[in-house]
């Protein structure tokens, strides 16, 4: 490549071209970036003095760089009723708090739309609409599965030998946890997360709880030392299994709870496997109608709280887990509850019955329990303060009713099982980001940078140094380094921790590290 310092030409009227009279040029074989010359008082950095590398930076995923979220920090974010039919946001503080932020979202999908409204404008019309849960299921299958897999749907549960679905049978319903892109950066940090879910069974013997602890199997090497990741349209996929922080407790060949997509920040969980491990709420089948008076309601010390003065015997056909309608009426008011039988006394928030209640005075009326087919009023509920409002849905067995206007809010079951962990860490999660690191070794030779670059240090027609202290072999101090591009634009500035003494008798190498 030829570099021209000066070229003189003259126009040739005979040829109509410019002829070269003289030129000042030289051949250049160095880096193109330096071909235009250097800024004043600059030294080129050789390519051999530059090292580039890509490193991974991880940080806590949640607000403030926190890597953990406890059960008491689980709050549902404010959404319109129409949005809640599709998903729920989860915040680390009450939504009314000034520093409350959405941490992630949860949703429920069913391949046929069960568990959402499919009846159109009237409750009596046939199921002829695409329900919200079907839209969710189809959305994630189109994003995460290959084209030839989308029609068949997710087949998560079938991977394990103890699958509750059997071989080659799809997961009809899924629960999905969706991380926020701005929080997980390039990807969710695999093998460093733990998700804890807790379900409660409210039965005749009181409260019994069970817990499920999940992580991914990316840290596990199987199949002749091959990684367990699967290539998908949304990047690598790993199995969600029983374990913590990447340490597998139960292998995916035994039981697979879900699929983890780190580059999408998606945790897709098999509804069948979750509800088999943490069932609690029933699947609400309905079974004809039976009713029988089973006892008297009496007032207790607490407001809006009732108990029975005698031990109660439930009528034939009604058992723990069944759907019942509780009716009580008196001069004090009428209280109607439609829910499932489980294990405490009825309140205005909902009914959680038991085989035997105890109480005292002031009979308010008779208690009637009945089994029925009406499941439209049975929805998952959530409260940050009142555990009883979650007791009906502290598990993953969904309400699959598809009646007109039905909104069972099955996604809230996910939130309930997170909240039930209480003060312990329910979610441990970190973000991951790729960063480019460039290291430049700026070499300062003996003859370089021994005078000030400040133009006021010289003057006069011959531009001599004004100050006698700068004559001969002066002492200067280097306080910083600037990196320029080939066009002379300043790109980065680094300040030294302390000034560096420089003379004609000394040399130095300054290591500058850029991360971006």
Secondary structure, 3 states (H helix, E strand, C coil): CEEEEEEEEEEECCCCEEEEEEEEEEECCCCHHHCCCCCCCCCCCCHHHEEEEEEEEEEECEHHHECEEEHHHCEECCCCHHHHCCEEEEECCCCCCCCCCEEEEEEEEECCCCCCCCCCCCCCCCCCCCCHHHHHHHHHHHHHCCHHHHCCCCCCHHHCCCCCCCCCCCCCEEEEEEECHHHHECEECCCCCEEEEEEEEEECCEEEEEEEEEEECCCCEECCCEECCEEECCEEEEEEEEEECCEEEECCCCCCCEEEECCCCEEEEEHHHHHHHCCCCCCCCCCCCEEEEEEEEEECCCCCEEEECCCCCCCCCCCCCCEEEEEEEECCEEEEEEEECCCCCCECCECCCCCCCCCCCCEEEEEEEEECCCCCCCCCCCCCCCHHHCHHHCCCCCCCCCCCCCCCCCHHHHHHHHHCCCCCEEEECEEEEEEEEEEEEEEECCCCCCCCCCHHHEECCCCEECCHHHCCCCCEEEEEEEEECCCCCEEEEEEEEEEEEECCCCCEEEEEEEEC
